Structures are given as structure tokens and as C-alpha cells.
Amino acid sequence: MAQVNTFPLQSAVKIKIEMLDEDQECPFEDDLEDNSWNTFIYPKELIGGLQLLSNEPSFFTIKAARSTAIARIDKDDFDELSMRAPGIVLPVAYYSVIRRLSSFIRAVDFAIDWARDLAESIYVVLSGRLRSVSNKVVIEEFGRTDVVGILEMLQRKPRSTTVLAVRYSQLARVPEGLLNFVKINFPQVGFRLVVFLLSQLISMILLLTLRTCTLSLFFPLPRMCH
């Protein structure tokens, strides 16, 4: 969990964006930097504001590009400052987060409709936990970064189950039109969707097979009379 907000006083620090698996070690070796996109944070610029404001883990590896002096603000101190002067929250959000977002990401944010949108859509779990239920039977559970409802949306079918939040959760709603727009601009997204759909279908087949086998153990089918 993020604990600090930092900004360089002199020199610069480098940010490397890298998604890590749970069993992957921290990528500080030089040979892991070849294919990673990175950016530089220069003196008097903030870094870590998104983690402080959202209370979510960092997606970035931060490494000093050269000898650097950094001012460090703990999360508790930042919370106390924001309580005394709430006006600092917006500048932190702008200078450390919004200003660095690409125009494409900002357009996507504006395109997401959160209120009374009846169009077919998918949901991405940002935090919390969801549970898919059918006839009082738990079908599946969803956690952070899971995608909900993509099969029904692509097949243009009604929802097959009821999805409930089992605790406080935050969701990002992605309409079908926005998803198509992303696929047109980034064709690799379509390939990843195909792989994701195949894994979802395999999981559904295995789940249905397991449920059928379980029911047959408790309620064996009657034998046909000859």
C-alpha cells in the first residue's frame, strides 16, 4: 500500500511502468529495462499522488536516474495537511496524475457513463468483491481487475446471473461503443479479448461439468426400464 508522496529537489527520478505477477521479483536489474516505457520526474514535480488519493498500490517502479535529493511526505502527514487545508487535494491530483495522462485516457474517462445508461456494457472491478448468483447458488466471484459481463455483451444476450456486491466495491462501467473505439485504436486489445474469452468459456465449461457431476452424486439419474 502506498505510504508516501515524493518530489525531487534536484536531479531527476525515472518511472518505469511494469505489471508484476505475484511470484515475480522486483525488477531493478538493468536487463529488465530494455522493453519498459519510462518517463522522468524533474525537480519540484510530484510523484505518488494517485496512490495517496486512492489508497491503492502503486503500478510503477520508481528509480533514481542519478544522484537525487528527494523530499518525502508520509501518508499520515498528507492526510493531516488535507484536513487542515482541503484545497491542496486538487493541485496534487492535477500535477501528479491528470496532467500526465494522455489525451486518449482522458477521452476514455469522459466517455464512461455512470448514470442510467441502459446500453449493454461490461464492468471492471476496481476494488471490493462481487458474487454471481443464480437460483440462490453462488456461480462465481470477482475481485480486483476482474471483468464482469463480457460474454453477455458480445453475444447480445440478457444477463444470465445476478451479480451482487458482497462488500463495498468500485466498478468502472465500459459501454460497448467505448470498447469498440478502444479496439479500433489499439488492435492488440482485440487479440487479448479473444484470449480472455477462451479462458472464460473454458472456465464455464469446467464449472458446468463439475456442477453436473456433483448433482449426479446426490441425485442419480433413474434407470430406463426395458
C-alpha positions in Angstrom: 0.0 0.0 0.0 1.2 3.5 -0.8 2.6 5.4 2.1 4.4 8.4 0.8 4.3 11.2 -1.7 7.6 12.4 -3.0 9.1 15.1 -5.2 12.7 15.6 -6.3 14.5 18.7 -5.0 17.4 18.3 -7.5 18.3 16.0 -10.4 15.5 13.6 -11.5 13.9 10.2 -10.9 12.8 7.8 -13.5 9.4 6.0 -13.6 9.1 2.6 -15.2 5.7 1.1 -15.9 5.7 -2.6 -15.4 2.9 -5.0 -14.4 4.2 -7.6 -12.0 3.0 -11.1 -11.2 2.7 -12.2 -7.6 5.7 -14.5 -7.9 7.9 -12.0 -9.8 10.8 -10.3 -8.1 11.2 -6.5 -8.0 12.6 -5.6 -11.5 15.6 -3.4 -10.6 18.1 -5.2 -12.7 19.3 -3.3 -15.8 18.5 -6.1 -18.2 14.8 -5.8 -17.4 14.6 -2.1 -18.5 15.1 -2.6 -22.2 11.4 -3.0 -23.2 9.9 -0.8 -20.5 8.4 2.5 -21.2 9.6 5.2 -18.8 9.3 8.9 -18.1 11.3 11.3 -15.9 10.1 13.4 -13.0 12.1 16.6 -12.6 12.7 18.9 -9.7 9.6 20.3 -7.9 7.3 17.8 -9.6 5.1 15.4 -7.5 5.0 11.7 -7.7 2.8 9.2 -5.8 -0.3 11.4 -5.6 -2.6 8.8 -7.2 -1.6 6.2 -4.6 -2.2 8.7 -1.7 -5.6 9.9 -3.0 -6.9 6.5 -4.0 -5.2 4.4 -1.3 -4.3 1.8 -3.9 -1.0 0.1 -4.5 1.5 1.7 -6.9 1.7 0.5 -10.5 5.1 2.0 -11.0 8.7 1.2 -10.3 10.4 4.4 -9.3 14.2 4.6 -9.6 16.7 7.5 -9.3 18.2 8.2 -12.7 21.3 9.7 -11.0 22.2 11.1 -7.5 19.0 12.7 -6.4 17.7 14.6 -3.3 14.0 13.8 -2.6 11.5 15.3 -0.2 9.3 12.7 1.3 5.8 13.2 2.8 4.2 10.4 4.7 0.6 9.4 4.1 -0.4 10.3 7.7 1.2 13.8 7.3 -0.6 14.3 3.9 -3.9 13.3 5.4 -3.4 15.8 8.2 -2.5 18.5 5.8 -5.5 17.8 3.6 -7.8 18.0 6.7 -6.4 21.4 7.6 -6.2 22.7 4.0 -8.6 20.7 1.7 -7.6 22.9 -1.2 -4.3 21.1 -1.7 -6.0 17.9 -2.8 -7.0 19.2 -6.3 -3.5 20.5 -7.1 -2.0 17.2 -6.0 -4.4 15.3 -8.2 -3.8 17.6 -11.2 0.0 17.9 -11.1 0.8 14.3 -10.1 -2.0 12.5 -12.0 -4.2 14.3 -14.5 -1.5 16.4 -16.2 0.4 13.2 -17.1 -2.5 11.3 -18.6 -2.6 11.1 -22.4 -5.5 12.7 -24.3 -6.7 9.2 -25.1 -7.1 8.2 -21.5 -8.8 11.5 -20.7 -11.3 10.9 -23.5 -12.0 7.4 -22.2 -12.7 8.8 -18.8 -15.2 11.3 -20.2 -16.8 8.5 -22.3 -17.7 6.3 -19.3 -21.3 6.9 -18.3 -22.2 6.0 -14.7 -25.8 7.0 -14.5 -29.0 5.4 -16.0 -27.2 4.0 -19.1 -29.3 1.1 -20.4 -26.9 0.1 -23.2 -25.0 -3.2 -22.9 -21.7 -2.8 -21.1 -19.0 -4.6 -19.2 -17.8 -3.8 -15.7 -14.2 -3.8 -14.4 -13.8 -4.3 -10.7 -11.5 -1.5 -9.3 -11.9 -2.6 -5.7 -14.0 -4.8 -3.5 -15.6 -8.2 -4.3 -18.6 -9.3 -6.3 -20.6 -12.5 -6.4 -22.5 -14.0 -9.3 -25.7 -15.8 -8.1 -28.3 -17.9 -9.9 -31.2 -19.5 -8.1 -29.6 -18.9 -4.7 -26.4 -20.7 -5.9 -23.1 -19.0 -6.0 -21.7 -19.3 -9.5 -18.6 -17.2 -9.5 -16.8 -14.5 -7.5 -14.9 -11.5 -8.9 -12.1 -9.5 -7.3 -9.9 -6.5 -8.3 -9.2 -6.2 -12.1 -11.7 -8.9 -13.0 -14.1 -8.2 -15.9 -17.8 -8.9 -15.4 -20.4 -9.4 -18.1 -18.3 -9.5 -21.3 -19.8 -12.7 -22.7 -23.4 -11.5 -22.5 -22.4 -8.2 -24.0 -20.6 -9.7 -27.0 -23.4 -12.3 -27.6 -26.0 -9.6 -27.1 -27.9 -11.7 -24.6 -29.6 -10.9 -21.3 -27.7 -11.3 -18.1 -27.7 -15.0 -17.1 -27.0 -14.3 -13.4 -27.4 -11.7 -10.8 -24.2 -10.1 -9.6 -24.1 -8.7 -6.0 -21.5 -6.8 -4.1 -20.6 -8.7 -1.0 -18.7 -5.7 0.3 -18.1 -2.0 -0.6 -16.9 -2.1 -4.2 -15.9 0.3 -7.0 -16.7 -0.5 -10.6 -15.8 1.0 -14.0 -18.6 0.7 -16.5 -17.4 0.3 -20.1 -20.1 0.7 -22.8 -20.0 -1.4 -25.9 -19.3 1.6 -28.1 -16.3 2.6 -26.0 -14.9 -0.9 -26.1 -15.2 -0.9 -29.9 -13.5 2.5 -30.0 -10.6 1.1 -28.0 -10.3 -1.9 -30.3 -10.2 0.2 -33.4 -7.4 2.4 -32.0 -5.5 -0.4 -30.3 -5.9 -3.7 -32.3 -3.9 -5.7 -29.8 -6.9 -5.2 -27.4 -9.0 -7.4 -29.7 -6.4 -10.2 -29.5 -6.3 -10.0 -25.8 -10.1 -10.2 -25.7 -10.1 -13.4 -27.7 -7.7 -15.0 -25.3 -9.8 -13.8 -22.4 -13.0 -15.1 -23.9 -11.4 -18.5 -24.5 -10.3 -18.7 -20.9 -13.8 -17.6 -19.7 -15.5 -20.3 -21.9 -13.2 -23.0 -20.6 -13.9 -21.9 -17.0 -17.7 -22.0 -17.7 -17.5 -25.5 -19.2 -15.4 -26.8 -16.3 -17.8 -25.2 -13.8 -20.9 -26.7 -15.5 -19.2 -30.1 -15.7 -18.3 -30.0 -12.0 -21.9 -29.0 -11.1 -23.4 -31.8 -13.2 -21.1 -34.4 -11.6 -21.9 -33.1 -8.1 -25.6 -33.3 -8.8 -25.4 -36.8 -10.2 -23.7 -37.9 -7.0 -26.5 -36.7 -4.8 -29.4 -37.3 -7.3 -28.6 -40.2 -9.5 -30.5 -40.4 -12.8 -33.2 -43.1 -12.8 -32.5 -46.2 -14.9 -34.6 -46.8 -18.0 -37.0 -49.7 -17.9 -36.9 -52.2 -20.7 
